[in-house]
Amino acid sequence: MSAHPGATCADVQAPKPKADGGATKPTGRLDESKTNTVTFETSCGDFTVTLDVKDAPRGSASVASLVRAGFFDHTVFHRIVPGFVIQGGDPTGTGQGGPGYQIVEAPPAAAKYTRGVVAMAKKPDEPAGTSGSQFFVVTADDAGLPPDYAIIGTVTKGMSTVKRIESLGSPSEQPSRPVVITKATFSAR
């Protein structure tokens, strides 16, 4: 679903939760000489993330592999914190699920989590840079997070969509209504 400026989010039903795990850990890397992107089509419009293949070769390859497998299709943004982040990528929709594997790729010590940065979520007790499939997009000017979260890219198109998704957040961090990723596509040009 494409949306234009001023568009609103479609009123959609949350998809049935998918099974936790089941994905295959990728072993290859993406071509650094190309621009590698992921476009998320959502019930609020589309946004595109340019992957950081140079600084996050394993993390960007993992996300690209999951996208190509359809892992993110028909999942929800399960956590929306206005003025902070929107978070998705959990097949179960609970905030507890993942692909069935983890990679660890520590971010640079000087990592900054500013508006449009896309990073991988992890549990507090996991090592810095641990990631599965859950990702977040920073909506704050500066989220003030320590360099613990693997940065896989930046939103390069559709930040207005990210803001629309953010507008459906609540103090409980639960979306006020479902926000669905209908399809994610990978491109290398």
Buried (B, 14 or more C-beta within 10 A) or exposed (E): BEBEEEBEBBEBEBBEBBEBBEBEEBEEEBEEEEEBBBBBBBBBBBBBBBBBBEBBBBBBBBBBBBBEBEBBBBBBBBBBBBEBBBBBBBBBBEEEBBBBBBBBBBBEEEBBBEBBBBBBBBEEEBEBBBBBBBBBBBBBEEBEBEBBBBBBBBBEEBBBBBBBBBBBBEEEBBBEBBBBBBBBBBEEE
